[in-house]
Amino acid sequence: MSGLCDPLDAAEVAAGLCALTGWLPQLLEQLNRWLVDQARTGRLRTDASSPTPDPAAAVAAVTEALTQAGHCAQRAGHALDGAHQHLAHLAAAGGAGDQAVHW
């Protein structure tokens, strides 16, 4: 991956991805609620080439998929947090970070 010069760069990328995955479940739940509301009020239809001709069944399939995506995002967030925790303690070899720091 170009643009990474130091382990700190990788740690920052991991932290950003972790934050992003933290927002995804809420966003996906909001999409689910909006779709269900649209279907409940009769504002949705399917087109002629839909694999699910019934709008209610299509919305059910979408909400199930979005719910699963939210669970996957939570698991990814936990994994990215773990990666970030380790990346935060890495430094480039041969630099000033090689010396022990005593507080």
MDTraj code that builds the backbone (N, CA, C; nanometers):
import mdtraj as md
import numpy as np

residues = "MET SER GLY LEU CYS ASP PRO LEU ASP ALA ALA GLU VAL ALA ALA GLY LEU CYS ALA LEU THR GLY TRP LEU PRO GLN LEU LEU GLU GLN LEU ASN ARG TRP LEU VAL ASP GLN ALA ARG THR GLY ARG LEU ARG THR ASP ALA SER SER PRO THR PRO ASP PRO ALA ALA ALA VAL ALA ALA VAL THR GLU ALA LEU THR GLN ALA GLY HIS CYS ALA GLN ARG ALA GLY HIS ALA LEU ASP GLY ALA HIS GLN HIS LEU ALA HIS LEU ALA ALA ALA GLY GLY ALA GLY ASP GLN ALA VAL HIS TRP".split()
xyz = np.array([
    [0.0849, -0.1165, 0.0000],
    [0.0000, 0.0000, 0.0000],
    [0.0897, 0.1230, 0.0000],
    [0.0750, 0.2075, -0.0954],
    [0.1575, 0.3269, -0.1008],
    [0.1034, 0.4327, -0.0057],
    [0.1884, 0.5248, 0.0339],
    [0.1472, 0.6309, 0.1230],
    [0.1740, 0.6021, 0.2691],
    [0.2083, 0.4796, 0.3017],
    [0.2417, 0.4466, 0.4397],
    [0.3931, 0.4542, 0.4548],
    [0.4374, 0.5360, 0.5471],
    [0.5812, 0.5540, 0.5677],
    [0.6259, 0.5046, 0.7044],
    [0.5329, 0.4857, 0.7942],
    [0.5667, 0.4566, 0.9325],
    [0.4524, 0.3746, 0.9927],
    [0.4815, 0.2916, 1.0933],
    [0.3726, 0.2194, 1.1588],
    [0.2633, 0.3110, 1.2135],
    [0.2991, 0.4341, 1.2465],
    [0.1987, 0.5293, 1.2933],
    [0.0940, 0.5549, 1.1852],
    [0.1381, 0.5579, 1.0581],
    [0.0426, 0.5751, 0.9478],
    [-0.0585, 0.4608, 0.9462],
    [-0.0089, 0.3385, 0.9626],
    [-0.0981, 0.2219, 0.9638],
    [-0.1915, 0.2268, 1.0835],
    [-0.1406, 0.2724, 1.1980],
    [-0.2247, 0.2834, 1.3171],
    [-0.3360, 0.3852, 1.2950],
    [-0.3040, 0.4963, 1.2294],
    [-0.4059, 0.5983, 1.2024],
    [-0.5116, 0.5470, 1.1056],
    [-0.4692, 0.4717, 1.0048],
    [-0.5654, 0.4139, 0.9109],
    [-0.6566, 0.3153, 0.9849],
    [-0.5985, 0.2289, 1.0667],
    [-0.6782, 0.1316, 1.1423],
    [-0.7764, 0.2027, 1.2355],
    [-0.7312, 0.3109, 1.2999],
    [-0.8201, 0.3854, 1.3901],
    [-0.9362, 0.4469, 1.3122],
    [-0.9082, 0.5012, 1.1951],
    [-1.0141, 0.5588, 1.1121],
    [-1.1134, 0.4544, 1.0663],
    [-1.0634, 0.3384, 1.0258],
    [-1.1527, 0.2301, 0.9842],
    [-1.2359, 0.1794, 1.1013],
    [-1.1754, 0.1745, 1.2173],
    [-1.2481, 0.1321, 1.3371],
    [-1.3629, 0.2285, 1.3663],
    [-1.3356, 0.3574, 1.3557],
    [-1.4418, 0.4571, 1.3780],
    [-1.5521, 0.4415, 1.2751],
    [-1.5144, 0.4208, 1.1503],
    [-1.6132, 0.4040, 1.0438],
    [-1.7024, 0.2834, 1.0699],
    [-1.6432, 0.1718, 1.1062],
    [-1.7240, 0.0529, 1.1332],
    [-1.8116, 0.0719, 1.2564],
    [-1.7710, 0.1597, 1.3465],
    [-1.8551, 0.1899, 1.4623],
    [-1.9822, 0.2635, 1.4245],
    [-1.9771, 0.3414, 1.3171],
    [-2.0953, 0.4169, 1.2719],
    [-2.1870, 0.3338, 1.1833],
    [-2.1340, 0.2322, 1.1181],
    [-2.2137, 0.1560, 1.0217],
    [-2.3376, 0.0894, 1.0805],
    [-2.3306, 0.0214, 1.1947],
    [-2.4523, -0.0428, 1.2452],
    [-2.5677, 0.0557, 1.2647],
    [-2.5398, 0.1736, 1.3183],
    [-2.6459, 0.2724, 1.3384],
    [-2.7015, 0.3197, 1.2041],
    [-2.6155, 0.3458, 1.1104],
    [-2.6600, 0.3888, 0.9780],
    [-2.7457, 0.2813, 0.9116],
    [-2.7022, 0.1567, 0.9207],
    [-2.7779, 0.0476, 0.8601],
    [-2.9132, 0.0298, 0.9274],
    [-2.9188, 0.0486, 1.0588],
    [-3.0464, 0.0408, 1.1301],
    [-3.1390, 0.1536, 1.0870],
    [-3.0845, 0.2715, 1.0658],
    [-3.1664, 0.3835, 1.0176],
    [-3.2213, 0.3535, 0.8784],
    [-3.1403, 0.2938, 0.7925],
    [-3.1897, 0.2534, 0.6598],
    [-3.3033, 0.1525, 0.6739],
    [-3.2849, 0.0558, 0.7630],
    [-3.3897, -0.0441, 0.7864],
    [-3.5201, 0.0216, 0.8296],
    [-3.5121, 0.1110, 0.9272],
    [-3.6344, 0.1761, 0.9758],
    [-3.7021, 0.2567, 0.8658],
    [-3.6225, 0.3272, 0.7860],
    [-3.6788, 0.4058, 0.6768],
    [-3.7492, 0.3156, 0.5758],
    [-3.6846, 0.2062, 0.5368],
    [-3.7457, 0.1140, 0.4406],
    [-3.8756, 0.0543, 0.4939],
    [-3.8741, 0.0111, 0.6181],
    [-3.9942, -0.0475, 0.6780],
    [-4.1067, 0.0554, 0.6808],
    [-4.0753, 0.1785, 0.7164],
    [-4.1763, 0.2842, 0.7182],
    [-4.2308, 0.3104, 0.5780],
    [-4.1423, 0.3147, 0.4788],
    [-4.1856, 0.3366, 0.3412],
    [-4.2769, 0.2236, 0.2940],
    [-4.2420, 0.1013, 0.3300],
    [-4.3240, -0.0138, 0.2902],
    [-4.4584, -0.0121, 0.3627],
    [-4.4550, 0.0199, 0.4916],
    [-4.5783, 0.0217, 0.5722],
    [-4.6776, 0.1236, 0.5188],
    [-4.6291, 0.2344, 0.4678],
    [-4.7171, 0.3393, 0.4174],
    [-4.7447, 0.3256, 0.2681],
    [-4.7016, 0.2151, 0.2071],
    [-4.7328, 0.1881, 0.0669],
    [-4.6578, 0.2728, -0.0343],
    [-4.5406, 0.3223, 0.0013],
    [-4.4654, 0.4089, -0.0897],
    [-4.3607, 0.3367, -0.1726],
    [-4.3605, 0.2047, -0.1655],
    [-4.2617, 0.1278, -0.2417],
    [-4.3303, 0.0311, -0.3363],
    [-4.2646, 0.0078, -0.4470],
    [-4.3077, -0.0957, -0.5413],
    [-4.1819, -0.1589, -0.5978],
    [-4.1978, -0.2713, -0.6596],
    [-4.0837, -0.3352, -0.7271],
    [-4.0980, -0.3132, -0.8767],
    [-3.9859, -0.3212, -0.9466],
    [-3.9936, -0.3070, -1.0920],
    [-4.0169, -0.4439, -1.1559],
    [-4.0339, -0.4453, -1.2859],
    [-4.0707, -0.5678, -1.3573],
    [-3.9625, -0.6750, -1.3527],
    [-3.8382, -0.6379, -1.3329],
    [-3.7308, -0.7380, -1.3333],
    [-3.6842, -0.7761, -1.1930],
    [-3.7600, -0.7363, -1.0917],
    [-3.7218, -0.7675, -0.9540],
    [-3.7271, -0.9176, -0.9283],
    [-3.6270, -0.9722, -0.8597],
    [-3.6315, -1.1147, -0.8240],
    [-3.7382, -1.1429, -0.7177],
    [-3.7858, -1.0386, -0.6510],
    [-3.8901, -1.0507, -0.5498],
    [-4.0022, -0.9545, -0.5866],
    [-4.1077, -1.0030, -0.6558],
    [-4.2114, -0.9129, -0.7037],
    [-4.2949, -0.8458, -0.5943],
    [-4.3009, -0.9048, -0.4765],
    [-4.3782, -0.8470, -0.3673],
    [-4.2911, -0.7461, -0.2924],
    [-4.3317, -0.6187, -0.2854],
    [-4.2502, -0.5185, -0.2158],
    [-4.2219, -0.5531, -0.0694],
    [-4.3191, -0.6095, 0.0001],
    [-4.2975, -0.6463, 0.1408],
    [-4.1891, -0.7528, 0.1539],
    [-4.1909, -0.8502, 0.0634],
    [-4.0881, -0.9547, 0.0666],
    [-3.9513, -0.8970, 0.0298],
    [-3.9492, -0.8039, -0.0644],
    [-3.8229, -0.7397, -0.1021],
    [-3.7663, -0.6602, 0.0144],
    [-3.8527, -0.5863, 0.0841],
    [-3.8076, -0.5092, 0.2005],
    [-3.7583, -0.6040, 0.3101],
    [-3.8265, -0.7144, 0.3306],
    [-3.7818, -0.8115, 0.4307],
    [-3.6434, -0.8651, 0.3964],
    [-3.6199, -0.8937, 0.2680],
    [-3.4881, -0.9426, 0.2257],
    [-3.3809, -0.8360, 0.2470],
    [-3.4142, -0.7121, 0.2143],
    [-3.3184, -0.6029, 0.2323],
    [-3.2877, -0.5823, 0.3798],
    [-3.3905, -0.5787, 0.4641],
    [-3.3664, -0.5542, 0.6064],
    [-3.2864, -0.6682, 0.6697],
    [-3.3116, -0.7899, 0.6258],
    [-3.2321, -0.9024, 0.6764],
    [-3.0856, -0.8862, 0.6363],
    [-3.0612, -0.8492, 0.5112],
    [-2.9235, -0.8303, 0.4632],
    [-2.8558, -0.7141, 0.5363],
    [-2.9275, -0.6034, 0.5571],
    [-2.8689, -0.4888, 0.6270],
    [-2.8411, -0.5206, 0.7737],
    [-2.9279, -0.5998, 0.8355],
    [-2.9044, -0.6420, 0.9739],
    [-2.7784, -0.7263, 0.9826],
    [-2.7639, -0.8207, 0.8900],
    [-2.6422, -0.9030, 0.8864],
    [-2.5184, -0.8170, 0.8629],
    [-2.5288, -0.7186, 0.7745],
    [-2.4164, -0.6282, 0.7480],
    [-2.3795, -0.5507, 0.8747],
    [-2.4787, -0.5115, 0.9526],
    [-2.4518, -0.4426, 1.0791],
    [-2.3757, -0.5303, 1.1764],
    [-2.4132, -0.6587, 1.1840],
    [-2.3415, -0.7521, 1.2717],
    [-2.1978, -0.7708, 1.2238],
    [-2.1807, -0.7817, 1.0929],
    [-2.0454, -0.7950, 1.0368],
    [-1.9623, -0.6706, 1.0667],
    [-2.0229, -0.5535, 1.0573],
    [-1.9511, -0.4291, 1.0853],
    [-1.9074, -0.4251, 1.2321],
    [-1.9923, -0.4731, 1.3221],
    [-1.9538, -0.4772, 1.4638],
    [-1.8339, -0.5678, 1.4846],
    [-1.8362, -0.6861, 1.4223],
    [-1.7234, -0.7791, 1.4350],
    [-1.5972, -0.7191, 1.3732],
    [-1.6122, -0.6541, 1.2576],
    [-1.4968, -0.5904, 1.1936],
    [-1.4418, -0.4793, 1.2821],
    [-1.5287, -0.4032, 1.3457],
    [-1.4850, -0.2962, 1.4355],
    [-1.4031, -0.3489, 1.5516],
    [-1.4469, -0.4609, 1.6096],
    [-1.3715, -0.5211, 1.7202],
    [-1.2340, -0.5670, 1.6725],
    [-1.2295, -0.6287, 1.5545],
    [-1.1013, -0.6756, 1.5005],
    [-1.0093, -0.5579, 1.4682],
    [-1.0656, -0.4537, 1.4087],
    [-0.9845, -0.3356, 1.3773],
    [-0.9342, -0.2668, 1.5036],
    [-1.0153, -0.2653, 1.6078],
    [-0.9699, -0.2081, 1.7340],
    [-0.8515, -0.2864, 1.7889],
    [-0.8602, -0.4185, 1.7810],
    [-0.7481, -0.5017, 1.8263],
    [-0.6219, -0.4756, 1.7452],
    [-0.6390, -0.4629, 1.6135],
    [-0.5236, -0.4325, 1.5282],
    [-0.4651, -0.2964, 1.5650],
    [-0.5518, -0.1988, 1.5865],
    [-0.5047, -0.0654, 1.6222],
    [-0.4282, -0.0674, 1.7545],
    [-0.4768, -0.1440, 1.8511],
    [-0.4091, -0.1515, 1.9807],
    [-0.2663, -0.2021, 1.9657],
    [-0.2443, -0.2961, 1.8754],
    [-0.1086, -0.3474, 1.8524],
    [-0.0269, -0.2510, 1.7672],
    [-0.0892, -0.1945, 1.6652],
    [-0.0175, -0.0997, 1.5791],
    [0.0313, 0.0216, 1.6575],
    [-0.0433, 0.0625, 1.7572],
    [-0.0060, 0.1801, 1.8355],
    [0.1257, 0.1613, 1.9098],
    [0.1699, 0.0362, 1.9226],
    [0.2933, 0.0073, 1.9959],
    [0.4075, -0.0329, 1.9036],
    [0.3910, -0.0125, 1.7752],
    [0.4977, -0.0416, 1.6795],
    [0.5644, 0.0875, 1.6362],
    [0.6930, 0.0788, 1.6101],
    [0.7689, 0.1932, 1.5589],
    [0.8660, 0.1411, 1.4550],
    [0.9111, 0.2280, 1.3682],
    [1.0089, 0.1906, 1.2666],
    [1.1414, 0.1569, 1.3343],
    [1.2044, 0.0499, 1.2903],
    [1.3341, 0.0102, 1.3453],
    [1.4403, 0.1115, 1.3046],
    [1.5349, 0.1366, 1.3946],
    [1.6456, 0.2251, 1.3629],
    [1.6187, 0.3711, 1.3901],
    [1.5010, 0.4025, 1.4357],
    [1.4667, 0.5422, 1.4639],
    [1.4844, 0.5746, 1.6093],
    [1.4474, 0.6935, 1.6458],
    [1.4581, 0.7390, 1.7841],
    [1.3717, 0.6553, 1.8778],
    [1.2719, 0.5898, 1.8234],
    [1.1816, 0.5095, 1.9056],
    [1.2450, 0.3816, 1.9562],
    [1.3680, 0.3501, 1.9097],
    [1.4357, 0.2292, 1.9551],
    [1.4829, 0.2393, 2.0992],
    [1.4992, 0.3574, 2.1503],
    [1.5456, 0.3763, 2.2864],
    [1.4287, 0.3607, 2.3822],
    [1.4546, 0.2992, 2.4931],
    [1.3505, 0.2815, 2.5936],
    [1.3116, 0.4162, 2.6511],
    [1.1831, 0.4330, 2.6692],
    [1.1322, 0.5569, 2.7275],
    [1.0952, 0.5272, 2.8717],
    [1.1494, 0.6061, 2.9648],
    [1.1184, 0.5887, 3.1069],
    [1.0471, 0.7127, 3.1552],
    [0.9348, 0.6958, 3.2168],
    [0.8561, 0.8077, 3.2672],
    [0.8806, 0.8272, 3.4121],
])
top = md.Topology()
chain = top.add_chain()
for i, resn in enumerate(residues, 1):
    res = top.add_residue(resn, chain, resSeq=i)
    for name in ("N", "CA", "C"):
        top.add_atom(name, md.element.get_by_symbol(name[0]), res)
traj = md.Trajectory(xyz[None], top)
